[in-house]
Amino acid sequence: MSLHSENGAKLPTARLGTDGPEVGVQGLGCMGMSFAYGPTDADEARATLERALELGVTLYDTADMYGAGENEKFISSFVGRHREQITLATKFAISLDPDDPSARTIRNDPPYIRQCVENSLRRLAVDEIDLYYMHRRDVNVPVEESVGAMAELVREGKVRHLGLSEVTADELRAAHAVHPIAALQSEWSLFSRDIERNVVPAARELGVALVPYSPLGRGFLTGSFADAEKDLTSDDFRRHQPRYAGENAVANAALLEPVRRIADAHGVSPGQIALAWVHQRSQVWDGLTVVPIPGTRKRSRVEENTAAVRIELSREELESLEPIAGRVAGDRYADMTFSSAGRE
């Protein structure tokens, strides 16, 4: 398959949840446009938002913690120009200490939720958020209480649909019993498959769509860097991710060999193979909707990423990729407390 030959084709669509929005089968993670991945070219990032829409990307994902609200402000003008064409997703729950970016506070209490949604509506310059996620779980607040507060926002017309991120299967079931959950956002990639044990089966059972974040392993699966400590700027958060630095990075880079081999056979990039694998999870888990949200701030990358939707991996190719996740060195995060796998 040629990337160039597919650039003019629009993405197919899928529905998030039973009654959620219909979106392009690949979304766009906007975090890196102004947060976490080092210096950015703002003009190119804005052009990337526009190019993604041209290609059929309609789900745009941000969060109030990305740059302490600056990411929401960054995409707001784009949202305003295309409000009827896009599905806007943002999140609450995490606040960072400006003096120590590695320190975080997680809150799910109803007063905080209401404060957060009002702030996000203002920064995004919209009257309603299409998909509102609980970004991380505060185990000190019953999930039913948090989702009940989120459901009030739906009834008030501030939010259309609800989502959760990094929750366990039991937490998802408890939340869904209070109000329908349209989407569950969790890390899912060739390097990260822990959600397949319990979370994915629960989502399929409940009719909740999976929205995989970091489907490219924060860029590692593209081969764009080999060691975060050596190859990335000092303000790039990936330098603090256990699996992308030091001996772990060396070991994990060696796991990319079958990805590169399959990419060469298809005449595409390793990143496209990694994305194609994620997209085919919807076939492996029949009945599950999967809409990954790879992040990028370059037009060329969003063209490359969306073209991956049309790559079909053979059974033999899928089998050769199967062992990778089990051999990855290092956890997803230095502190796994706030991941679903850390609580299962």
Residue pairs with C-beta under 8 A, 6 or more apart in sequence:
1 266
1 267
1 268
1 307
1 310
1 311
2 267
3 268
3 269
3 272
3 303
3 304
3 307
6 306
6 307
6 310
7 55
7 303
7 307
9 56
9 310
10 24
10 55
10 56
11 24
11 25
11 26
11 55
11 56
11 57
11 306
11 309
12 24
12 25
12 56
12 309
13 22
13 23
13 24
13 25
13 56
13 58
14 22
14 23
14 25
14 209
14 282
14 289
14 290
14 291
15 21
15 22
15 23
15 209
15 289
16 22
16 23
16 59
16 87
16 131
16 161
16 182
16 183
16 209
16 211
16 289
16 291
17 161
17 180
17 181
17 182
17 183
17 207
17 208
17 209
17 289
18 180
18 207
19 180
19 182
20 131
20 161
20 180
20 182
20 183
20 209
21 59
21 87
21 130
21 131
21 160
21 161
21 182
23 58
23 59
23 87
23 291
24 55
24 56
24 57
24 58
24 59
24 291
25 279
25 290
25 291
25 309
26 57
26 275
26 279
26 291
26 292
26 293
26 294
26 305
26 306
26 308
26 309
27 57
27 58
27 59
27 60
27 61
27 89
27 211
27 291
27 292
27 293
28 48
28 49
28 52
28 57
28 59
28 60
28 61
28 293
28 294
28 295
28 296
28 302
29 61
29 213
29 293
29 294
29 295
29 296
30 49
30 60
30 61
30 62
30 66
30 71
30 74
30 75
30 295
31 37
31 61
31 62
31 63
31 66
31 71
31 295
32 40
32 295
32 296
32 297
33 40
33 42
33 45
33 48
33 49
33 71
33 74
33 75
33 295
33 297
34 40
34 42
34 45
34 66
34 67
34 70
34 71
34 74
35 66
35 67
35 70
35 71
36 66
36 236
36 237
37 236
37 237
37 238
37 295
37 297
38 232
38 233
38 235
38 236
39 233
39 235
40 297
41 297
42 74
44 297
44 298
44 299
45 74
45 297
46 77
46 78
47 299
48 296
48 297
48 298
48 299
48 301
48 302
49 60
49 75
49 78
50 78
51 299
51 302
51 303
52 60
52 302
52 306
53 82
53 85
53 86
55 302
55 303
55 306
56 306
57 302
57 306
58 85
58 86
58 87
59 86
59 87
59 89
59 131
59 211
59 291
59 293
60 75
60 78
60 79
60 86
60 87
60 88
60 89
61 89
61 90
61 185
61 211
61 213
61 293
62 71
62 72
62 75
62 88
62 89
62 90
62 91
62 124
63 71
63 72
63 90
63 91
63 92
63 94
63 133
63 135
64 72
64 90
64 91
64 92
64 94
64 116
64 119
64 120
64 123
65 91
65 93
65 94
65 95
65 96
65 135
66 72
67 74
68 95
68 96
68 98
69 119
69 120
69 123
72 90
72 120
72 123
72 124
73 123
73 124
75 124
76 123
76 124
76 125
76 126
79 86
79 88
79 124
79 125
79 126
80 125
80 126
83 126
86 130
87 130
87 131
88 124
88 126
88 129
88 130
88 131
89 129
89 130
89 131
89 132
89 133
89 163
89 183
90 120
90 124
90 129
90 131
90 132
90 133
91 132
91 133
91 134
91 135
91 163
91 165
92 112
92 113
92 116
92 117
92 120
92 132
92 133
92 134
92 135
93 106
93 107
93 108
93 116
93 134
93 135
93 136
93 137
93 138
94 104
94 105
94 106
94 135
94 136
95 104
95 105
95 107
96 103
96 104
97 103
97 104
97 105
101 237
102 240
106 136
106 137
106 138
106 338
107 138
107 141
108 134
108 137
108 138
108 141
108 143
108 145
108 146
109 138
109 141
109 145
109 146
110 145
110 146
110 148
110 149
113 146
113 149
113 150
113 153
114 149
114 153
117 129
117 132
117 153
117 158
117 159
120 129
121 127
121 128
121 129
121 158
127 157
127 158
128 157
128 158
128 159
128 160
129 158
129 159
129 160
130 160
130 161
131 160
131 161
131 162
131 163
131 182
131 183
132 150
132 153
132 159
132 161
132 162
132 163
133 162
133 163
133 164
133 165
133 183
133 185
134 146
134 147
134 150
134 163
134 164
134 165
134 167
135 165
135 166
136 165
136 166
136 338
137 143
137 164
137 166
137 167
137 171
137 338
137 343
138 146
139 343
143 167
143 171
143 174
143 175
144 174
144 175
144 177
144 178
146 175
147 162
147 175
147 178
147 179
147 181
148 178
148 179
150 159
150 162
150 179
151 162
151 178
151 179
153 159
154 160
154 161
154 162
154 179
161 180
161 182
161 183
162 175
162 179
162 180
162 181
162 182
163 181
163 182
163 183
163 184
163 185
163 211
164 171
164 172
164 175
164 181
164 183
164 184
164 185
165 184
165 185
165 186
165 213
166 185
166 186
166 187
166 338
166 339
166 340
167 175
167 184
167 186
167 199
167 340
168 198
168 199
168 340
168 343
168 344
169 198
169 199
169 201
169 202
169 344
171 340
171 343
172 181
172 184
172 199
172 202
172 203
172 206
172 208
173 202
173 206
175 181
176 206
176 208
181 206
181 208
182 208
182 209
183 208
183 209
183 210
183 211
183 291
184 199
184 203
184 208
184 209
184 210
184 211
185 211
185 212
185 213
185 293
186 195
186 199
186 210
186 211
186 212
186 213
186 340
187 195
187 212
187 213
187 214
187 332
187 339
188 195
188 210
188 212
188 213
188 215
188 278
188 281
188 292
189 212
189 214
189 215
189 216
189 217
189 221
189 274
189 277
189 278
190 217
190 221
190 259
190 274
190 277
190 278
190 321
190 324
190 325
191 217
191 220
191 221
191 243
191 252
191 255
191 324
191 325
191 328
192 214
192 217
192 325
192 328
192 332
193 325
194 332
194 339
194 340
194 341
194 344
195 210
195 340
195 341
197 344
198 344
199 340
200 210
200 281
200 285
200 288
201 285
202 208
203 209
203 210
203 288
204 285
204 287
204 288
209 288
209 289
209 290
209 291
210 281
210 288
210 289
210 290
210 291
211 291
211 292
211 293
212 278
212 281
212 290
212 291
212 292
212 293
213 292
213 293
214 295
215 274
215 275
215 278
215 292
215 293
215 294
216 222
216 271
216 274
216 275
216 294
217 274
218 238
218 241
218 244
219 225
219 238
220 243
220 244
220 249
220 252
220 253
221 256
221 259
221 270
221 271
221 274
222 269
222 270
222 271
222 274
223 256
223 260
223 270
223 271
224 271
225 231
225 232
225 238
225 244
226 249
226 250
226 253
227 244
227 245
227 246
227 249
227 250
227 253
228 236
228 238
228 239
228 241
228 244
228 245
228 249
229 239
229 245
229 246
229 249
232 238
232 239
238 244
239 245
240 334
241 330
241 332
241 333
241 334
242 248
242 330
242 331
242 332
242 333
242 334
243 249
243 252
243 328
243 329
243 330
243 331
243 332
244 252
244 330
247 329
248 329
248 330
251 329
252 328
252 329
252 330
255 324
255 327
255 328
256 270
258 320
258 321
258 324
259 270
259 273
259 274
259 321
259 324
260 270
261 320
262 273
262 313
262 317
262 320
262 321
263 269
263 270
263 272
263 273
266 272
266 273
266 311
268 307
268 308
268 311
269 304
271 304
271 305
271 308
272 304
272 305
272 307
272 308
272 311
273 308
273 311
273 313
273 321
275 292
275 294
275 305
275 308
275 309
275 311
276 308
276 309
276 311
276 312
276 313
277 313
277 318
277 321
278 290
278 292
279 290
279 292
279 308
279 309
280 312
280 313
280 318
281 288
281 290
282 288
282 289
282 290
284 318
294 305
296 302
296 305
313 321
332 339
332 341
333 339
335 342
336 342
337 343
